[in-house]
Amino acid sequence: MKLTRVLRFGIPYRVSLTVALAFQLIETGAALSIPWVGGKLAGGLIGSGDFGIAPIALALIGLFALRTALRIASGIAIMATAERILADLRTQLYTHFQSLPVRYFHNQRPGDQVAVLTRDVDNIADYLTSSLIGLVPTVLTLIGALFLMLRLDPALAWPLAMAVPVFVLMTKLAYRRMRPLSRDLRENYGAGVSLAEENLAILPAIKTFSQEAREAARYAHLVHRQRDLGIRVGRMLVTIGPALRFVAAAAVIVVLWLSGDRLRSGDLPVAELVSLLLYAGLLTEPISGLAGFWGRTEGARGALERFESVLDEPAEDMISGLQPDTIAGEIRFEDVSFAHSGRKGTLEKVNLTVPAGRVLALTGENGAGKSTLVDLILRFNEPDAGRVLLDGTDLRDLNLAALRGLIGVVPQQTLLFDGTLRDNIVFGRPDVSEAALLRAIELARAEDFIRALPDGLDTTVGSRGVRLSGGQRQRIALARALVKDPPILILDEPTAMFDPEGEAAFVASARDALAGRTVVLITHRPASLALADMTVRLAAGRIVPVGSGPTGEGTA
């Protein structure tokens, strides 16, 4: 993975990055001038300089002031640009997450995705704006200081010059050992986030089975491993700095030792020695910067690999394909087979026709493939063999966005957003009229409990609808599907949370709501089966006809 690919993320901000780099380069020039001026000041203080003390002191103050101002200016420019790049990367990644097929997420831990969206994106933006951009002045400072030292006095500069490759070797060895630890640290972090998200989402179930202590222990195990890995990485980080400073101090001591006789004999001017020592001190900053650069490089390499691995995942094609103006709504499965990866066939040679405008009741044991059949209609999955057709057209030939726009879904696991009831109901059709909204609420038998709420439709439901009961959440999901006014409806156990009276009322009102629509109704409840024009049963991945509804018609 070439880390220079990170540079492309900065192309939209090349002007601000160039300005920041220019500030840093000017600051580098000022920094390289300070040891020379400092040496002149030292010479002036002992009466051996060529310039007066006051002008030199003022020049030194001016250089420090200039360096401070430039560092502030470049820091502000870098900070602002980093935040903009960070926002761009997060938006790009999150948008791509939205475009990926549902099946991609079946094999991923949510915590890993959150880690890429947060820590990895942070690492990439920081590496580009702080590390790569800062590398140029860092290297120039190092080269410039060494060059000026050698020019001042090669005999005294060589110990300092020889310390540089020692710095490089020590740093590379340390960060080579850190690489696998950093990878383990990141993977463990993703596992911890995934476990926390999962447990907090199912906390009522954990409490029901009195498993709080066990789940807390599972999380503590990951946290303790994160702690141990962090300590090992931190130990290396805090060791490398003092070790480098020791080598630098040893080199300075060698310089002082070598300069003793020359200084006493007058062969070495004090100003020159002071400049050499100040340049030696100046070397510690770029060397520390390079050490940090190698450390951040390891983190950025892994972050970039994970970031690009997500972006390399092919998005769903929502643009191409036929866009039907009107549809009748006939759904037909022709010799359809499908198996989830690593499992035996879920569906095998399924042949099924749902005539336009009719209601199909689909029954079967758990795991028989009912939800898989629905996923094929929505194209969350594609058949391994055979075809699924809408009005005689293969679904794969239709525009995917248009296809899903024709279908309303009430899932078995009700999915609500942290917003108001109104926000959730109109989610699929934000421009719906108030009359159509109220009609959908009425058909879903949700008007009574909404009317009883102090804020009515403006009541917030909480994360995942936690402030509503199971039956209320299901009614809201049903209203959301109905307000879309789709020609095709998929109802996965729509009355599972209804009491008998509520289910009877729903069945009575649903006949009007379902009239003229093609409906796939997954249910086991006798009252809901009364809505069906035809009933089929899935068993071992195959369709088994079990009878017909009131019309006496059905095809399987």
N, C-alpha and C positions, 0 to 999 in steps of 0.2 A: 504494500500500500504506500504510494508516494505521498508524503505529507505536503508536497508543493501543490497538490490538488486543493488544499485548503485555500490557497490564494484566490481561487475563482469566486469564493464567497465574498471577497472584498472588492470585486470589480465594480459593483454599483457605488461603492464609497471610495473609489480610488483618489478622488480629489482631497477629501478630508484625511485619508491615510497618508497621502503625499505631503500634505501640510504638516501633519504630526511628525512624519519622518524628517522633514526639513527642520522643524524645531529641534528635534533630537540631534541632528547632525551639527547644527550651530552650537548646541549645548556641548557636544563632544569637543568642538574646537575650543570652546571656553574652558572646558575641563582640562584639556591638554596644555593650555596656556598657564594655568594656575601654578603648577610646580616650577615652571621657569621663572615666573614673577615672584613666587615665594622664595626661590633661591636668591634672586636679586635683592629682595627685602632683607634676607638674612645677611647678605654681604654688606648691605648698607648699615645694618645695625652694629656691625663690628668695624665699620669704617673702611671696608675694602671694596665697596661697590662703586660703580660708575655713575649711579643716579642718586638723587636725593631720596630720603626715606619717605617723605610725605607723598610725592607723586607715585611711588611704588605702592605704598599702602592704599592710596585711593584707587589705583589701577586694580589691585587685588580685591578690594571691596566691590568695585564695579564688576569684575569678572564673576564673583560669587553672586552678586545681585542678578546679573544677566543669566547665569546658569539657573538660579532659582526661578526666575520669571519664565524662562523657556521650559523648564521642567513642569511648571504648573500649566502652561499653555498646552504642551504636548499631552500632559495627563488628562486635561479636560477633553481635548480632541479625541484621544484614544478611548476614554470612557464613553463619550457620546456615541462614537462609531461602534464600539463593542455592543452597546445596548441595541442599536439599530440592527446590527448583524444578528444578534441573539433573537430579536423579534422576527426577523426574516426567516431564520433557520427553523424556529419553533413553528411559525405559521406554515412554512413549506412542509415540514414533517407532519404536522397535525392534519393538514389538508390531504397529504398522501395517505395517512392512516384512514381518513374518511373514504378514500377512493378504493381501498383494498377490498377484495372479496371477503365475505364473512368467514369462509373456510380458512383463510390465513390466520385468523385469531384463535381458531380452535387448537392450534399447535403452539401458541405463544402464552407466556405468563404475562398478565397485565403489568406486573411490577417491572419486567424487563422493558416494556414499552414506555412506562413512566420514566424509567432511568435514562433511556435514550433521549426522551423529550426534555429532561431536566439536566442531569449531570453531564451527559455526553455532549449535548448542545452547548452547555456552559464551557466545557473544556475546549471545544472547537473554536468558539468565538474568542475565548481568552488566548488561545494559542496563536490565532491569527493576529489579533490586535496588539497583544503584549509581547509574545515570544518571537514570532517571525519578523514583525516590524522592528522590534527592539534589537533583533540580532545584528542588524547592520551597524548601528552606532556602538554596540557592544564589541564587535570584532574590530571596528576602526579604533576604538579606544585602546584595545589591547595591542594592536599593531602599532598605533601611534606612540603609545607609551614606551614600548620596547625599542622602537626606532630612535626616539629622542634620547632614551637612556644610552643606547649604543653610540649615538653620536656625541653625547656628552663625555662619556668615558667608557670605552669598550672593556677595559680591564676590570672595571668594577661592575659593569652591567651584566657580565656573563652569568654570575650566580642567579640573578633574578630571571634572566632569559631561560636558564636551564630548569628553573622551577615550573615554567609553563607546561612543558610536556608531562611533568610529574602530576600537575593538577589535572590535565586532560585524562591521563591514564587512571588516576584514582577515581575520577568522576564516572568514567565509562564503566569501570568494573563495578562500582556501587549500583549504578542504574541498570546494569545488565542483571544483577541479582534481584533488583526491584521489579523487573518486568512481570514475571509470573505472579508475584505477590499482588501487584496492582490489578492484574486480570482477575485473580481470585477475589480480591476485595470488591471489585465491581459486580461480579456474578453473585456474590453473597448479598450485596446490597439489593440487587434486583429480586432475589429470593425473599428477602425480608420484607420488601415493599409489597410483593405479591401476597405473602402470607397475611400481612396486616390488612390489606384491602379485602381479601377473602373473608377473614375472620370477622372484621367489623361489619361486613355485609350480611353475614349469617349469625350475628351475635345472639338473636333470640333462640335459634336452634342450639347454639352452644350452651346457653343458660338452661334450656329445657332439659338437656341431658347432663347438666351439672359438670361440664367439661372445661370450665373456665381455667382451672389450675393446669390441666394438661396442655391447653392451647397456649397459655401464658408461658409454660415451660418450652414449648416448641419455638415460640418467638424468642424467648431468652437465649436458647441455644444458638440461633442465628445471630442475635445481637452480640453474644459473647465471642462467637467466631469473628464477627466484624471487628470487635474490640481487639482481639488477639492479632488479627491481620493488620489492623491500623497501628498497633504498637510496634509490630515488626517493621512496617514501612516507615513509621515515624522515627524509630531508632536509627535507621539508615540515614534518614534526612537530617536528623540532628547531629549525627556523627560526621558526615561529610564536610559540613561547614567548619567546625573546629579543626578537623584534620588539614583542610586546605589552609586555614590561617596559621597552623603550626609550620607548614612547609614555607609559607610566605615569611613568617617571622624568622625561621632558620636562614632563609636566603638573605634577609636584611642584616642579620647578625654577621653572616659571612662578609657582606659588603662593608660593614663597620670594622670588622677585624682586618680586612684587606686594606682599608683606607687609613688605618691608624698611623703607620710610619709616614705615609705620603702627606697626611694632614699635619703631622708634627714638623716635617721638613719643609712645609710650605709648597710642596709640589702639587697639592690638591687644594684648590680654593674652597672655602667654606660654602660659598654660594652654589658651587657645583655639587658638593656632597648633599646639601639640603635638597636641591632639585632632584637628585637621584633618589633620595629617600622618599620624597613626595611622589615621584613617579611610581616608586615601588608600592606606596600606599594606594595610589590610583589604580594599580593593577588588580587589587583585591575585588573591586566592584565588577569589572567585566568578567573576571574569573568566576565569581559567585553567580553572575548572571548566566554564564555558560553552563555552570553546574545546574542551575534551575532550569535552563533551556532543555538540557538532556532529560531531566526529570519530567518536565511537561510534555516533551516529545513522546515519551512512552505512553502517557495518559492520552494524548491527542491521537496517537496512532490507533489505539483500541477504540476510542470514541468515534473516529472517522470511519473505521471499518464497520462498526455497528450502525452508524448513521446511514452510510451508503448501502449497507445490506438491506435496510428497510426501503430506501428509495429505489433499489434495484428490483424490488418485488413488483411484478406487473399489476397495474391498476385495472379495474374493470373498465371496459369500453362502454362509456355512457353516451357516446356521440353517434357512432355509425349505426346502420340498420334501418329497417323500415319503420315508419311512424304512421300507424293506422289512424285514419281520421275518425272512423266509427268501427265498432266491433259488435258482433252478435253475442260472443262470449262462450262459444263451445270450446271445451278443453278435452284434448285427447292424448292418451298415452299409448304409444305403439312400441311393443316389445322393449319396454324400458327396463334396464338393469342398472343397479348402482350399488357400490360398496364403499364404505368409509375406509380410508387408508389403514392397513393393518388388520382389517376385520373381514369376516366372511360376508358374502353378498347380503345387503340389506333389502334390496328389491331385485326380483328375478323375473324377467320377461313379463312385466306388468302391461296388460292391455285394459284400458279403461276409457270410457267416453262419458263426459258430463255434458248433456245437451245444454244449449244456450238458454238461460233464464230458469234453469232447474236447480233444485237443492239436492246435493249429494251428501248423505250421512256416511261418514267413514268411521268404522269401529275396528277394534282389535286390541290385543294385549299390549302392554308397555313394551317398547322395543320392536314392535312389529313392522315399523317403517312408516307410520302415519305422518309424523313430522318431516321425515325425509321426502315423502311425496310432495308435501307443501313446499319444502325448500327447492324442489325441482321446478315447481310452478313459478316461484319467485326468482329462480336462477341463482340462488345462493350456492347451489351445486349444479353440476352438469352431468347428464347421464353418461355412464360408461358405455352403454349401448342403447340403441333405440332413439326415439324422438318424443318430445312433448310439443304438441301443436295447439295453437290458438286460432280458431276459425280456419284450420287447414294450413296455417303457416308455422313452420318450425320456430320455436321461441328464440333460438339462436340467431335467426334472421331478423328479429325485431329489435328496434332501438330499446336498450335496457331501461333507460330512464322513462321512456314512454310506457313500456310494459308495466313497470312497477307503479306508474301513475294510474294504471287502470285497476289496481288491486288494493283493496282495503283489508287489513289484517288485525285480528284480535288474537294475540299470542297467548299461549297457555301460561307463561310467566309474564305477568303484566309489567310493562316497562313504562314508568312515568319519570318525568324530569322534575328537578327542584325549581318549580315555578308555581304559577296560579293554576287553578282548575281550567280557566279559559285558555291559558297558554298551552296546556296539555291537549285540550280537546281540538283546538284549531291548528295544531302543529303541522298537519299535512295539508292544510288549506287555510292559510292566514287571512285570505280575503273573503272568507265566508260571510254571508249576511247574517244579521242577528236572528232573523226568522228561521233560517236553515240551521243555525246553531241550536236554537231552542227546540226545534223539531228533532234533531239528533239526540239531544239530552232526553227528550220525552220518550223516544223510541227505546233508548237504553235504560229506561226506568231509573234515571238518575235525578229527576227534577225534585223529588221529595227531600232527599238528603241535602241537595245543594241549597234548596230554599231554606232549610233549617239552619244553615251555617250563617253566622253573623255577617261575613263578608261575601257570601254567595259565590259567584264565579271568580271573584278576586281572592278567594282563600288560597293561601300557599299550601302545597301538599307535602313539602319537605323532600329530602333526598330519597329518590326512588318511591315517592308516595307514602313515606312512613307514617304520615299523620292521618292516613285513611285506613279504613278496614279493608280486608281482602275483597269483600263484595263491592265496596265502593270503588276500589281501584279497577275492578273488572268492568264496572259500569262506565267508568270514565274511558277505559280503553275501547269499549264498544262504541261509545259516543264519538270518539276520535275516528274510528273506522267509518262510521255512518256519515259523519259530517263531510267526509271526502267525496261522498256520493259516487262510489266506484261501480262499474258494471260487474265486477267480480269481487266477491267477499270470501275471505278465509277466516273461519271461526274455529279456534282451537279451544274446545271446552269452554264456550263463552258463558255458561251458567254454572260453572263448577263451584262458585262461591255464593250462589243464590240460595235462599231458603225455598222450600216448595212453593210458597205463595208468590215469591218474587219470580221464580222460574215460570210459573203458570202465567203470570202477568206478562213476562217477557215474551213467551210463546204467542200469547194472544196479540200483542202489539207487533211482534216481529214479522208476522205474515205480510203486513203492509210494507214494512221496511225492506223485506227481502224480495218483494214482488218485482219481477222483471230482471232480477240479477242472477248471475250464475254463482252458486254458493257451494263451497266445500266446508262441511260442518263436521268437525271431529268431536264426537261425543259418545258417552255411554249411557246417558240419562234418558229414560223412556219418554219423559215429557218433551225433551228437545228433539228426540227422534221423530216426534209427530210432525215436525216441520219439513221432513225430508220427502222428496218425490221418489228417491231411490236410496237404497242402503246397501253398502258393500262392506265386507270385512277383510282386513289384512291379516294373514297368518303366514308366518315364516317367509315373509317377503313376497307373497303371492296374493292376488285378489281372489276372494271367495264370495260369490253372490249369495246374499242371505234374504233377499226379498225386495219388495218395492213399497213405496209410500202410497198415499191416497190415490195418486194418479194411476198406479199400477204399471208405471213405466220405469225402465232403468236399463242401462247398458254396462256390461262389465266383460 
